[in-house]
């Protein structure tokens, strides 16, 4: 049986439906949105446990290798410079090659960086520890990629709820990571073991992303083509219709009911609370610390600031001169006493 030719295939297509050319990525409609979002939350949660552990123990690594305070601060500076360059490069790559490619690059960069940190601690090199933060900063785009995946597979009315739940998973992982990192440093026989365990955590996430997480990037718009319909015969253009008075009026301002309903969305409230609670906790902690401090003593007029307290001038004994002093007793009498 002969296969249909290209012309016969084009003729079978419905007239009103678009045709997709090329091997584009699958659309979000063919995916299971709930399963994809759950898997993304799990990946982000495990990712941020390792990130929180390493960002906590990295200053202790630097101090143990002889770095000063400037060297400890340079660890985050190198990471921030890498984040700037990586965000500019990997953002475009996520739209062209797909979300999975960028997420895999993020995991590979973390594996390389944290393995270098373990080697630096074992070799006693502070310069290698500083260099290990560069590949992590260049490739660490888990936050932006996970948000893009959640936005691809959810509708507009469910997007804020999914993004707020994703931020909650990040915060939960980042809360558990520092505690686990401190326990590993305190109880591990080798100081470089926590760094290698964090690298192994990212290595375990690679097959999960590669084989379980679907690609969510939508097909590009230029690949969609609609079959050409026959053009109607050319006619003389009709005179333009004057715009009505209602079209010239400015758009009406949103009503107070719509603005109030936006604040009733639980996802938006959870997102605002997740962003505001850390700052509120820091302010409350500083206020409590200032409250429990003992009050500073206020200097009084009868207190010398540079010595022990002195009596009031009216209570001081008058100065004695040499002619008012009593004669000292003879030595014999003093001896008899």
C-alpha positions in Angstrom: 0.0 0.0 0.0 1.4 3.3 -1.1 1.9 6.1 1.5 0.0 9.3 0.8 2.0 12.1 -0.8 2.5 15.6 0.6 -0.2 17.1 -1.5 -2.7 14.4 -0.4 -1.8 15.0 3.2 -2.3 18.8 2.9 -5.7 18.1 1.3 -6.8 16.1 4.3 -6.2 18.8 6.8 -9.3 20.7 8.0 -9.6 24.2 6.6 -9.9 26.0 10.0 -7.2 24.3 12.1 -3.5 25.3 12.1 -0.8 22.9 11.0 2.5 22.6 13.0 5.7 22.1 11.0 9.0 20.9 12.4 9.7 19.0 15.6 8.6 21.5 18.2 8.5 20.8 21.9 5.2 19.4 23.2 2.7 21.9 24.4 1.5 22.2 28.0 -1.9 20.8 27.0 -0.4 17.4 26.5 1.1 17.3 30.0 -0.3 16.5 33.4 -0.1 19.9 35.1 -0.6 18.6 38.6 2.1 15.9 38.4 4.5 18.3 36.7 4.1 20.9 39.4 4.5 18.4 42.2 7.7 17.0 40.7 9.0 20.6 40.3 8.3 21.3 44.0 10.1 18.1 45.0 13.2 19.0 42.9 13.2 22.6 44.3 12.8 21.4 47.9 15.8 18.9 47.7 17.8 21.5 45.8 17.4 24.2 48.4 18.3 21.8 51.3 21.7 21.3 49.7 22.0 25.1 48.9 21.2 26.1 52.4 23.7 23.6 53.8 26.5 24.8 51.6 25.9 28.5 52.1 26.0 27.9 55.9 29.2 25.9 56.1 31.1 27.8 53.4 32.2 30.7 55.8 33.4 28.1 58.3 35.4 26.4 55.5 37.0 29.8 54.6 37.8 30.6 58.3 39.4 27.1 58.7 41.6 27.8 55.7 42.9 31.1 57.1 40.7 33.6 55.2 39.8 36.9 56.9 36.4 38.6 56.9 37.0 40.0 53.4 37.8 36.6 52.0 34.5 35.2 53.5 32.6 38.1 51.9 34.3 37.4 48.6 32.6 34.0 48.5 29.2 35.6 48.0 30.6 38.3 45.7 31.9 35.7 43.3 28.5 33.9 43.5 26.6 37.2 42.8 28.8 38.0 39.7 28.1 34.6 38.4 24.4 35.0 38.9 24.4 38.2 36.8 26.1 36.6 33.9 24.2 33.3 34.1 20.8 35.0 34.3 21.5 36.8 31.0 22.7 33.7 29.2 20.5 31.0 30.5 17.3 33.0 30.3 17.4 33.1 26.6 18.5 29.4 26.4 15.4 28.4 28.4 13.2 29.9 25.8 15.0 28.4 22.8 16.2 25.0 24.0 13.8 24.3 26.8 13.4 24.3 30.6 15.0 20.9 31.1 18.2 21.8 29.5 18.7 24.8 31.8 17.7 22.9 34.9 20.2 20.1 34.0 22.9 22.8 33.5 22.0 24.2 36.9 22.5 20.8 38.5 25.8 20.1 36.7 27.2 23.5 37.7 26.3 22.8 41.4 28.0 19.4 41.2 31.2 20.9 39.8 31.2 23.8 42.3 30.5 21.8 45.4 33.0 19.1 44.4 35.7 21.8 44.0 34.8 23.1 47.5 35.4 19.6 49.0 38.7 19.3 47.1 39.7 22.8 48.4 39.0 21.9 52.0 40.9 18.6 51.6 43.9 20.4 50.0 43.8 23.4 52.3 43.5 25.9 49.4 41.4 29.1 50.1 41.8 30.2 46.5 40.3 27.0 45.2 37.4 27.5 47.6 36.8 31.0 46.3 36.9 29.7 42.7 34.4 27.0 43.5 31.6 29.6 43.9 31.9 30.7 40.3 30.4 27.7 38.5 27.6 27.6 41.0 26.8 31.2 40.4 26.9 30.9 36.6 24.6 27.9 36.4 22.3 28.2 39.4 19.0 29.3 37.9 16.7 26.9 39.7 14.3 29.6 40.8 13.7 31.1 37.4 13.4 27.8 35.6 11.0 26.3 38.2 8.8 29.4 38.0 8.8 29.1 34.2 7.8 25.5 34.4 4.9 26.3 36.8 3.8 29.1 34.5 3.8 26.9 31.5 1.5 24.2 32.9 -1.0 26.2 34.9 -3.7 28.5 33.9 -4.0 32.2 34.8 -6.4 31.6 37.7 -4.2 28.9 39.2 -0.8 30.4 38.5 -0.4 32.5 41.6 -1.3 29.6 43.9 1.3 27.3 42.2 4.0 30.0 42.4 3.3 30.7 46.1 3.4 26.9 46.8 6.7 26.8 44.9 8.1 29.6 47.1 7.0 27.8 50.2 8.9 24.7 49.1 12.0 26.8 48.6 11.7 28.4 52.0 11.1 25.0 53.7 14.2 23.5 52.1 16.3 26.5 52.9 15.2 26.3 56.5 16.2 22.7 56.9 19.5 23.0 55.0 21.5 25.1 57.4 20.6 22.8 60.4 21.6 19.7 58.4 24.8 21.3 57.2 25.8 22.3 60.8 25.1 18.7 62.0 27.2 17.3 59.2 30.2 19.5 60.0 30.0 18.8 63.8 29.6 15.0 63.5 31.5 14.0 60.3 35.0 12.6 60.6 36.2 14.5 57.6 35.6 18.3 57.2 35.2 18.0 53.4 32.5 15.3 53.7 29.4 17.7 53.8 30.5 19.4 50.5 30.7 16.0 48.7 27.4 15.0 50.1 25.8 18.1 48.7 27.4 17.4 45.3 26.0 13.9 45.5 22.5 15.3 46.2 22.6 17.3 43.0 23.9 14.2 41.2 20.9 12.2 42.3 18.6 14.9 40.9 20.0 14.6 37.4 18.2 11.3 36.4 15.0 12.6 38.0 15.0 15.7 35.9 16.2 13.9 32.8 13.7 11.1 32.7 10.8 12.1 34.9 10.3 15.8 34.3 8.6 16.6 31.0 9.5 19.5 28.8 7.0 22.3 29.2 8.3 24.9 26.7 5.5 25.8 24.3 5.9 25.5 20.6 7.2 28.8 18.9 4.5 30.9 17.3 6.3 31.0 13.9 5.9 27.2 13.4 2.1 27.5 13.3 0.8 27.9 9.8 -2.8 28.1 8.6 -3.7 26.8 5.1 -4.4 29.6 2.7 -8.0 30.2 1.9 -9.1 31.5 -1.5 -9.1 35.3 -1.6 -12.4 37.1 -2.3 -12.5 39.3 -5.4 -11.2 42.8 -4.9 -13.8 45.4 -4.2 -13.7 49.2 -3.8 -13.1 50.2 -0.2 -16.0 51.6 1.6 -15.8 55.0 3.3 -14.4 55.0 6.8 -17.0 54.9 9.6 -16.6 57.8 12.1 -15.8 56.6 15.6 -18.6 56.6 18.0 -18.6 58.7 21.1 -18.3 55.7 23.4 -15.0 54.7 21.8 -13.5 58.1 22.4 -14.0 58.0 26.1 -11.1 56.9 28.3 -11.3 53.4 29.8 -13.2 53.2 33.0 -11.2 52.8 36.2 -11.4 49.4 37.9 -14.1 49.2 40.4 -13.4 48.9 44.1 -15.0 45.4 44.2 -12.5 44.0 41.7 -9.6 45.5 43.6 -10.9 44.1 46.9 -11.4 40.6 45.3 -7.8 40.5 44.3 -6.8 40.6 48.0 -9.1 37.7 48.7 -7.0 35.2 46.6 -5.3 32.8 49.0 -2.3 32.4 46.7 -1.6 36.1 46.6 -1.8 36.3 50.4 0.5 33.4 50.9 3.0 34.9 48.5 2.9 38.3 50.3 3.3 36.5 53.7 6.2 34.4 52.5 8.0 37.6 51.4 7.2 39.7 54.4 7.6 37.2 57.3 11.4 37.0 57.2 11.7 40.8 57.4 9.1 40.9 60.2 11.0 38.2 62.1 14.3 40.1 61.9 12.6 43.3 63.1 10.9 41.5 66.0 14.1 39.8 67.0 16.0 43.1 67.0 13.3 44.7 69.1 13.3 41.8 71.6 17.1 42.0 71.8 17.0 45.7 72.6 14.2 45.2 75.1 16.1 42.6 77.2 19.3 44.6 77.3 20.0 46.2 80.8 19.5 50.0 80.8 22.7 52.0 80.8 23.5 53.9 84.0 22.9 57.7 83.8 25.7 59.8 85.3 24.7 61.9 88.4 26.3 65.1 89.6 27.9 63.3 92.5 29.5 60.6 90.4 32.8 61.0 88.7 32.8 59.5 85.2 36.5 58.5 85.5 36.7 57.2 89.0 34.8 56.0 92.1 31.8 57.9 93.4 32.7 61.0 95.5 30.7 62.5 98.4 28.8 65.7 98.0 31.0 68.8 98.5 29.0 69.8 101.5 29.8 66.5 103.2 33.5 66.5 102.5 35.8 67.1 105.5 37.6 70.5 105.5 41.2 70.4 104.4 43.6 70.2 107.2 46.7 72.4 107.3 50.0 71.6 108.9 49.4 73.8 112.1 46.0 72.1 112.8 47.4 68.6 112.9 47.9 66.8 116.2 51.4 65.9 117.3 52.3 62.3 116.8 52.8 60.3 120.0 56.2 59.3 121.0 57.5 56.0 119.8 57.5 54.5 123.3 53.8 55.1 123.8 53.1 53.6 120.4 55.1 50.6 121.3 53.2 50.2 124.6 49.9 50.2 122.7 
